[in-house]
Amino acid sequence: MEEYTKKKPGYVSVISFVFLVIVIVIVIGLRSGGVLEYMITETEDISYAGTPHMVYRVVVKVEEIPLKEELEKTAIEIWENGNKEWNEFTVFMYLPDMDTGLVAYGVADFRPEGLKEFRIEEAALYGTKWESQKKGEAG
């Protein structure tokens, strides 16, 4: 006589549901992957000679120096979230406790077609709590 394991009626449904939840969590994580939480501290319209130009100063909420790619993705999200109409749009990105009136750590420049340039200004870390965490240094 063959022995077999009798499955409970909802067993397959529970496994399918758990699998679906895992897939959804992964997709949401990938979709937002790399975008940092941030706070806009200042916006300034610096339009000139008929060229609309908006500047945002933002502080990213991090506990360690983020990857360049994370900062870039965050800047792109800010631009895509209602700022595409500007001929020139600049995002100055600061780490927590940095003076937003000084040099920004990350700078993103956009034009109507998208991101023109993104750069990291390592010098912005000098004299801040972030200086010891610079690339290649123990923190």
NORJO-V338817 format. One record per pair of residues at least 24 apart in sequence whose C-alpha atoms are under 8 Angstrom apart, sorted by the first residue. I is the first residue (numbers start at 0). J is the second residue. D is the distance in Angstrom with one decimal. If there is no record, write none. Layout:
BEGIN
[[I/J/D] [I/J/D]]
END
This chain:
BEGIN
[[33/68/7.1] [33/69/4.6] [33/70/7.9] [33/72/6.4] [33/73/7.4] [34/69/5.7] [34/70/7.2] [34/72/5.5] [34/73/4.7] [34/76/7.6] [35/59/6.5] [35/60/7.0] [35/61/7.8] [35/69/6.5] [35/70/7.1] [35/73/5.8] [36/60/5.5] [36/61/7.9] [50/86/6.3] [50/87/7.5] [51/85/5.5] [51/86/5.4] [51/87/6.3] [52/85/5.9] [52/86/6.1] [52/87/4.5] [52/88/5.5] [52/89/7.8] [53/85/6.7] [53/87/6.5] [53/88/4.9] [53/89/6.4] [54/88/5.9] [54/89/4.8] [54/90/5.9] [54/91/7.5] [55/88/8.0] [55/89/6.3] [55/90/4.9] [55/91/6.2] [56/90/5.9] [56/91/4.8] [56/92/6.1] [56/93/7.6] [56/99/7.0] [57/90/7.2] [57/91/6.3] [57/92/5.1] [57/93/6.1] [58/92/5.9] [58/93/4.7] [58/94/5.5] [58/95/6.1] [59/92/6.9] [59/93/6.3] [59/94/5.6] [59/95/6.6] [60/94/7.1] [60/95/6.4] [61/94/7.1] [61/95/7.0] [63/129/7.9] [63/132/7.5] [64/94/7.6] [64/129/7.3] [64/132/6.9] [64/133/7.6] [67/119/7.2] [70/105/7.0] [71/107/7.2] [71/117/6.7] [74/107/6.5] [75/114/7.2] [78/109/7.7] [83/110/8.0] [83/111/6.1] [84/111/6.9] [85/110/7.4] [85/111/6.8] [86/110/5.5] [86/111/5.5] [87/111/7.2] [96/127/7.9] [96/128/8.0] [97/127/6.8]]
END
